Amino acid sequence: MAFDARPACELCEAGANAVYAEARETNVEKLSASRAQSSTARANAALLRAGEKRNYVHALRRGWAMRVAHLSDGRRQILGFYVPGDLFDIETLLVGGDRPASFTVRALTEVEVCSFPIETMRGIIQGSPEQRARFDEFAHRQLAYAYRRMTDIGQRTAQGRMAQLFLELFERLTERGLVRDQAFEMPARQEHLADALGMTPVHVNRTLRVLKAAGLIEQDRRETRIVSLDGLRAVADEQ
């Protein structure tokens, strides 16, 4: 990764809605002083490798990244997507950085990442009851999304899996102020969706065409738009 001059925390749109937003609002100077570095990386760059021990917690300021498990034969499972404002190694805040990472994080697009020492970020998230509650909610949702994805892959139809993923991204991006007119940037391509949902790219293509034909979503090369939230929820729940 390339290291940049530190961008101002008070001007960071991602930080305004991030996991540490309460701390940023009450003491942005302290948050800015606590940051060890800011860096950029190109798409597909490894931001964290499985097996590494960690000294820092990383916040995604710009771009998308993905949490990945690699198999020895070259196959991969995408375990989740990170969007601006996410911390992509929150377990270090719970158990410390001495335990090796159990997954790899790769940039899906060009990204900008802010890094904080683990103990410093622990102090930030414990800084007030409101900030602690915000972090607890974020951690709870991360677990809920992971459990839902396991259920999707094990039990849901292809359309149900795809609908669940779009609804999850819509919810998260709405909270970060990154949805306009029910549309959001969607850099994940069909091969990424396939590896996230346990499908083949051909099956992903077919499934997207079904959802579009049903009037539930619209897509171009850059964006996905949710046309019918109620309809997509019905498909997600397989009603």
Phi, psi and chi 1 to 4 in degrees:
 res  aa     phi    psi   chi1   chi2   chi3   chi4
   1 MET       -  148.5  -69.1 -168.4  -69.3      -
   2 ALA   -93.7  141.6      -      -      -      -
   3 PHE   -99.9  133.7  -62.0   97.9      -      -
   4 ASP  -112.7  166.1  -68.5  -12.8      -      -
   5 ALA   -61.9  144.3      -      -      -      -
   6 ARG   -67.6  122.0  -62.2 -177.1 -179.7 -173.3
   7 PRO   -72.3  153.0   24.8  -32.3      -      -
   8 ALA   -71.5  126.8      -      -      -      -
   9 CYS   -62.2  -35.2  -73.6      -      -      -
  10 GLU   -69.0  -16.5   61.1  -91.2   22.3      -
  11 LEU  -100.1    1.1  -58.7  178.0      -      -
  12 CYS   -82.6  112.4  177.6      -      -      -
  13 GLU   -67.3  -36.0  -65.4 -178.4    5.4      -
  14 ALA   -64.2  -41.9      -      -      -      -
  15 GLY   -64.5  -29.7      -      -      -      -
  16 ALA   -63.2  -23.5      -      -      -      -
  17 ASN  -123.5   18.8  -62.7  -67.6      -      -
  18 ALA   -83.8  179.5      -      -      -      -
  19 VAL   -59.4  -33.3 -179.2      -      -      -
  20 TYR   -99.2   25.2   47.8   82.1      -      -
  21 ALA   -61.4  -36.2      -      -      -      -
  22 GLU   -62.9  -43.8  -68.2  -70.0  -20.8      -
  23 ALA   -65.4  -38.3      -      -      -      -
  24 ARG   -63.4  -40.2  176.4 -174.3  177.7  -82.9
  25 GLU   -68.8  -37.2 -176.4  174.6  -14.8      -
  26 THR   -87.2  -28.6   56.8      -      -      -
  27 ASN  -154.6   72.3 -163.7  -21.5      -      -
  28 VAL   -66.1  -30.5   69.4      -      -      -
  29 GLU   -64.0  -42.2  -66.9   83.7    4.7      -
  30 LYS   -65.2  -42.4  179.8  179.7  178.2 -179.3
  31 LEU   -60.9  -45.1 -179.5   68.9      -      -
  32 SER   -63.5  -41.3 -176.9      -      -      -
  33 ALA   -68.2  -24.4      -      -      -      -
  34 SER   -79.7  -17.7  -59.9      -      -      -
  35 ARG   -72.0  130.1 -177.1  177.3   50.0 -169.4
  36 ALA   -79.8  -39.6      -      -      -      -
  37 GLN  -165.9  163.8   62.9 -168.7   31.7      -
  38 SER  -127.7  138.2  177.4      -      -      -
  39 SER  -144.1  160.1   54.5      -      -      -
  40 THR  -121.1  155.9   59.2      -      -      -
  41 ALA  -148.9  150.0      -      -      -      -
  42 ARG   -79.1  164.3  -64.6  179.2  178.1  178.5
  43 ALA   -56.3  138.4      -      -      -      -
  44 ASN    77.9   -0.4 -157.5   43.1      -      -
  45 ALA   -68.0  144.0      -      -      -      -
  46 ALA   -79.1  118.5      -      -      -      -
  47 LEU   -92.7  -24.4  -52.0  177.5      -      -
  48 LEU  -155.8  138.0  171.4   69.0      -      -
  49 ARG  -113.2  140.2  -64.9 -176.1 -174.5  -83.6
  50 ALA   -56.3  136.6      -      -      -      -
  51 GLY    95.6  -15.0      -      -      -      -
  52 GLU   -77.4  145.1  -71.7 -178.3  -15.7      -
  53 LYS   -88.6  154.4  -66.3 -175.6  178.2 -179.1
  54 ARG  -125.9  141.6  -67.4  154.6  -73.9  178.0
  55 ASN  -109.2  -11.7  -63.3  -44.4      -      -
  56 TYR  -130.8  155.8  -61.3   98.9      -      -
  57 VAL  -104.6  136.1  178.1      -      -      -
  58 HIS  -113.0  131.8  -54.9  -72.8      -      -
  59 ALA  -110.3  132.2      -      -      -      -
  60 LEU   -84.5  113.1 -169.6   60.8      -      -
  61 ARG   -87.8  -39.0  176.5 -176.5  171.4   95.3
  62 ARG  -147.5  142.6  176.0  174.7   56.6   83.9
  63 GLY    90.4 -178.8      -      -      -      -
  64 TRP  -118.3  150.1  -76.4   41.1      -      -
  65 ALA  -136.3  172.5      -      -      -      -
  66 MET  -139.7  143.3   51.3 -171.9  175.6      -
  67 ARG   -92.6  124.6 -175.0  168.3   65.5 -109.0
  68 VAL  -131.9  140.7 -176.4      -      -      -
  69 ALA  -110.9  125.0      -      -      -      -
  70 HIS  -101.7  137.5  -69.0  -75.2      -      -
  71 LEU   -96.3  161.3  -56.5 -176.0      -      -
  72 SER   -65.8  -23.3   59.0      -      -      -
  73 ASP   -90.4    7.3   62.5    1.6      -      -
  74 GLY    99.4  -13.1      -      -      -      -
  75 ARG   -71.3  162.4  -71.5  177.7  -64.4  161.6
  76 ARG  -142.3  156.4   69.4  179.5 -178.8 -175.0
  77 GLN  -121.8  121.7  177.5   67.2   41.9      -
  78 ILE   -82.4  117.6  -66.0  178.0      -      -
  79 LEU   -86.9  -17.8  -55.4  171.5      -      -
  80 GLY   171.9  166.1      -      -      -      -
  81 PHE  -113.2  143.2  -63.7  102.4      -      -
  82 TYR  -107.5  138.5  -65.2  110.5      -      -
  83 VAL  -122.1  165.3  -59.6      -      -      -
  84 PRO   -52.8  133.2  -30.4   38.2      -      -
  85 GLY   100.8  -12.3      -      -      -      -
  86 ASP   -79.6  148.0  -80.0  -14.0      -      -
  87 LEU   -94.2  130.4  -61.8  177.8      -      -
  88 PHE  -105.1   17.9   58.4   69.1      -      -
  89 ASP  -150.1   57.3   36.4   14.6      -      -
  90 ILE   -66.5  -20.8   64.3  167.5      -      -
  91 GLU   -63.8  -24.2   69.5  -86.4   16.5      -
  92 THR   -64.0  -27.3   59.6      -      -      -
  93 LEU   -75.7  -17.4  -60.8  174.4      -      -
  94 LEU   -98.7  -38.7  -55.8  173.7      -      -
  95 VAL  -123.8   -3.4  -59.4      -      -      -
  96 GLY    92.1  170.8      -      -      -      -
  97 GLY   -94.4   -0.1      -      -      -      -
  98 ASP   -71.5  -27.2  -69.6  -22.2      -      -
  99 ARG   -79.6  135.2  -66.5  173.4  175.0   82.0
 100 PRO   -67.1  148.0   23.9  -33.4      -      -
 101 ALA   -61.4  139.8      -      -      -      -
 102 SER   -96.2    2.4   58.0      -      -      -
 103 PHE  -150.4  167.0   52.9   83.3      -      -
 104 THR  -104.9  145.5  -66.9      -      -      -
 105 VAL  -114.7  125.5  176.2      -      -      -
 106 ARG  -121.1  146.3  -72.7 -166.2  175.2  -83.9
 107 ALA   -71.0  128.7      -      -      -      -
 108 LEU   -84.8  -35.3 -177.7   60.7      -      -
 109 THR  -125.5 -178.6   66.1      -      -      -
 110 GLU   -61.8  135.3 -178.3  177.3  -59.5      -
 111 VAL  -129.6  160.1  -61.9      -      -      -
 112 GLU  -125.1  131.6 -174.8  174.9  -11.1      -
 113 VAL  -127.0  134.5  176.6      -      -      -
 114 CYS  -107.1  134.3  -65.7      -      -      -
 115 SER  -116.3  137.0  -58.0      -      -      -
 116 PHE  -127.7  140.0  -60.7   82.9      -      -
 117 PRO   -56.6  142.2  -24.3   34.5      -      -
 118 ILE   -56.0  -51.2  -67.0  171.5      -      -
 119 GLU   -64.9  -33.0  -68.7  -55.6  -40.4      -
 120 THR   -65.2  -45.9  -59.4      -      -      -
 121 MET   -66.9  -33.7 -178.0   55.1   75.8      -
 122 ARG   -58.5  -44.4  -83.8 -179.4  171.2  167.3
 123 GLY   -63.1  -37.1      -      -      -      -
 124 ILE   -64.5  -47.2  -70.6  171.4      -      -
 125 ILE   -73.4  -18.2   65.4  171.5      -      -
 126 GLN   -95.2    6.4  -63.2  -75.5   -2.4      -
 127 GLY   -67.6  -24.7      -      -      -      -
 128 SER  -155.5  158.0   69.6      -      -      -
 129 PRO   -57.9  -36.6  -25.1   34.7      -      -
 130 GLU   -67.1  -42.1  -65.6   79.7    9.4      -
 131 GLN   -68.0  -40.1  178.0   55.5   69.4      -
 132 ARG   -62.7  -41.6  177.2   66.8 -155.3 -165.1
 133 ALA   -63.6  -37.5      -      -      -      -
 134 ARG   -65.2  -43.6 -172.0  178.0 -177.0   91.4
 135 PHE   -65.0  -43.5  173.9   78.5      -      -
 136 ASP   -58.8  -40.9  -72.5  -12.8      -      -
 137 GLU   -65.1  -41.1  176.8   63.0   20.0      -
 138 PHE   -62.4  -46.3  175.2   77.4      -      -
 139 ALA   -63.4  -41.2      -      -      -      -
 140 HIS   -61.0  -42.6  169.4   73.7      -      -
 141 ARG   -67.3  -37.4  -72.9 -167.2 -177.6 -173.1
 142 GLN   -59.2  -42.9  -67.6  -61.2  -57.3      -
 143 LEU   -65.5  -43.3  -70.8  172.3      -      -
 144 ALA   -61.8  -41.7      -      -      -      -
 145 TYR   -63.5  -40.0  -67.1  142.6      -      -
 146 ALA   -65.6  -43.6      -      -      -      -
 147 TYR   -65.6  -38.8  -63.6  152.6      -      -
 148 ARG   -64.6  -39.9 -176.0 -175.3  -59.6  162.2
 149 ARG   -64.5  -39.0 -171.3   62.4   40.0   73.2
 150 MET   -61.4  -42.1  -74.1 -170.2  -74.3      -
 151 THR   -64.3  -42.2  -57.0      -      -      -
 152 ASP   -57.6  -51.5  -68.2  -14.8      -      -
 153 ILE   -67.2  -35.0  -66.9  173.8      -      -
 154 GLY   -80.4  -29.8      -      -      -      -
 155 GLN  -130.9  -27.0  -62.5  -64.1  -30.9      -
 156 ARG   -85.3  157.0  -66.5 -167.9 -166.7  -80.3
 157 THR   -70.0  169.8   64.0      -      -      -
 158 ALA   -59.8  -42.1      -      -      -      -
 159 GLN   -66.3  -38.8  -66.9  174.5   41.8      -
 160 GLY   -64.4  -41.2      -      -      -      -
 161 ARG   -61.8  -47.5  -63.0  179.6 -155.1 -178.1
 162 MET   -64.6  -42.5 -167.5   71.2   67.9      -
 163 ALA   -62.6  -41.8      -      -      -      -
 164 GLN   -61.3  -42.9  -73.9  -77.5    1.0      -
 165 LEU   -64.8  -44.5  177.5   58.4      -      -
 166 PHE   -63.2  -39.0  -76.4  151.0      -      -
 167 LEU   -66.6  -39.4  -71.3  170.8      -      -
 168 GLU   -61.5  -48.8  173.8 -165.9  -39.5      -
 169 LEU   -63.9  -39.8  -67.5  172.7      -      -
 170 PHE   -60.4  -44.5 -178.8   82.2      -      -
 171 GLU   -63.6  -47.9  175.6 -175.5   87.1      -
 172 ARG   -66.6  -42.9  -67.6  167.5   60.4 -163.8
 173 LEU   -71.9  -31.3  -67.7  166.8      -      -
 174 THR   -61.7  -44.4  -63.8      -      -      -
 175 GLU   -62.2  -29.2  -69.5  176.0  -10.9      -
 176 ARG   -91.2    4.4  -56.2  -69.0  163.2   82.8
 177 GLY    72.9   27.8      -      -      -      -
 178 LEU  -112.4   20.1  -63.1  173.3      -      -
 179 VAL  -119.2  132.0  172.8      -      -      -
 180 ARG  -130.8  125.4  -61.9  -72.6 -175.2  -84.9
 181 ASP    53.3   40.6  -62.2  -36.6      -      -
 182 GLN    63.1   21.4  -62.1 -160.6  166.6      -
 183 ALA  -120.1  147.1      -      -      -      -
 184 PHE  -145.3  153.8   52.3   89.1      -      -
 185 GLU   -62.3  136.8 -178.5 -176.8   -0.5      -
 186 MET  -133.6   84.3 -176.6   57.7  173.3      -
 187 PRO   -77.1  -14.8   28.0  -34.7      -      -
 188 ALA   -68.3  125.2      -      -      -      -
 189 ARG   -91.8  178.7  -60.3  -60.0  175.9 -130.7
 190 GLN   -61.9  -34.1  -67.5 -173.8    8.1      -
 191 GLU   -68.0  -31.4   61.5  -92.4   26.3      -
 192 HIS   -70.2  -44.0  -60.4  120.8      -      -
 193 LEU   -61.5  -39.0  -62.1  177.0      -      -
 194 ALA   -60.9  -45.8      -      -      -      -
 195 ASP   -73.5  -20.2  -72.1  -14.7      -      -
 196 ALA   -83.6  -28.8      -      -      -      -
 197 LEU  -112.6    5.9  -62.0  175.6      -      -
 198 GLY    68.8   40.2      -      -      -      -
 199 MET  -128.6  171.0  -60.8  161.9   61.7      -
 200 THR   -92.3  156.7   65.4      -      -      -
 201 PRO   -57.0  -35.6  -28.6   37.2      -      -
 202 VAL   -63.3  -42.8  171.5      -      -      -
 203 HIS   -66.7  -37.5 -158.5 -178.7      -      -
 204 VAL   -61.0  -47.0  166.0      -      -      -
 205 ASN   -58.3  -44.9 -177.1  -85.1      -      -
 206 ARG   -64.3  -41.4 -171.5 -179.7  -55.3  128.0
 207 THR   -66.8  -41.3  -57.9      -      -      -
 208 LEU   -62.5  -39.1  -70.3  172.8      -      -
 209 ARG   -63.8  -36.4  -79.1 -170.5  -78.0  136.5
 210 VAL   -65.5  -45.3  169.9      -      -      -
 211 LEU   -65.6  -37.2  -64.0  179.1      -      -
 212 LYS   -68.0  -44.1  -67.3  173.7 -172.6  176.4
 213 ALA   -63.5  -29.6      -      -      -      -
 214 ALA   -80.1   -1.8      -      -      -      -
 215 GLY    74.7   26.7      -      -      -      -
 216 LEU   -94.8  -34.6  -57.7  179.2      -      -
 217 ILE  -138.9  159.9   65.3  168.9      -      -
 218 GLU  -129.4  146.6  -65.5  176.0  -11.5      -
 219 GLN  -142.5  145.8  -75.3 -171.7  -51.7      -
 220 ASP  -128.6 -165.5   58.2   27.9      -      -
 221 ARG   -68.3  -18.5  -67.6 -179.3   61.8   85.8
 222 ARG  -115.0  -30.6  -63.7 -176.8   56.8 -171.5
 223 GLU  -129.9  155.6  -73.7 -169.5  -22.4      -
 224 THR  -119.3  134.5  -68.4      -      -      -
 225 ARG  -120.3  129.6  178.7  171.2  177.4  -94.3
 226 ILE   -84.8  111.3  -51.5  -61.7      -      -
 227 VAL   -81.3  -41.3  178.5      -      -      -
 228 SER  -133.3  101.5  173.6      -      -      -
 229 LEU   -64.0  -43.6  -89.6  172.8      -      -
 230 ASP   -63.0  -41.6  -71.3  -19.4      -      -
 231 GLY   -65.2  -40.8      -      -      -      -
 232 LEU   -67.0  -38.1 -157.5   61.7      -      -
 233 ARG   -63.6  -38.2  -70.5 -179.8 -179.8  126.5
 234 ALA   -63.8  -41.9      -      -      -      -
 235 VAL   -65.8  -41.5  172.0      -      -      -
 236 ALA   -61.4  -38.2      -      -      -      -
 237 ASP   -87.9   -2.2  -69.4  -24.9      -      -
 238 GLU    56.1   47.7  -59.5 -174.1   -7.4      -
 239 GLN   -83.3      -  -62.5  175.8    0.4      -
